[in-house]
Structure formats: C-alpha cells, structure tokens
Amino acid sequence: MRTSIRTDKYFVKIEQDGVIENNKEKNPWIYKYETTAYNKKGKSIKVSFYADKNLKKGAYICVHVGGTGEKKRYLWG
C-alpha cells in the first residue's frame, strides 16, 4: 500500500550562507537555513531547513511544507 503526505510548494531565495551546526553524528545536514518562503499566490511563511553543503547565494529552492499550525514540517524538495 502506498501512502503520501500532502504538502504545499513554497519557494525560498538563498540570500546568505547557512549556519554551520557541528554535530555530524546526529545530523549530517550541517548547514541550517532560516528564511521566508512564498507560495505561488504570494503567501509567506517562516521556514527552517538543513542542507549538506552551503547553498549558492541567489539560488531559488523549492521546499515542500506539510502539517498545520505550529506543527508544520518542512521537507527538502
């Protein structure tokens, strides 16, 4: 049986370097980003996500957001 998680697409523009978190044993995704993401209608939300490398400034990234309220989960996309 296949299940899926309902998510919404949001887009972020990388404008600064990620913050390095030095805990590779627990989390190999060491660069943390906290920024504002926008959907196609222009609605904005605050998101945070991790990457395994420092992302290129000026790049646009699609993130998939699922959940509701304070329990939103941000999935790399």
JOSULGI-V673471 format. One line per field, one symbol per residue. phi: phi as a letter, one per 30 degrees, with the letter a starting at -180 (. if undefined). psi: psi as a letter, one per 20 degrees, with the letter a starting at -180 (. if undefined). burial: b if it has 9 or more other C-alpha atoms within 8 Angstrom, else e. A space follows every 50 residues. Layout:
# JOSULGI-V673471
phi = ???
psi = ???
burial = ???
This chain:
# JOSULGI-V673471
phi = .cbbcdbcdbbbcdcbddddcdbddcbdddccbbaccbcdcjdcbdbbac bdbddddjdcbccccbjbhdcdcccdb
psi = ppqqpprqpqqqpoirqqppommhghoiniopppapqqaiijpqqpqqrq qirpqppiqpppqppraqcijqpppq.
burial = eeeeeeeebbbbbbeebbeeeeeeeeeebbbbbeebbbbeeeeeeebbbb beeebebeeebbbbbbeeeeebebbee
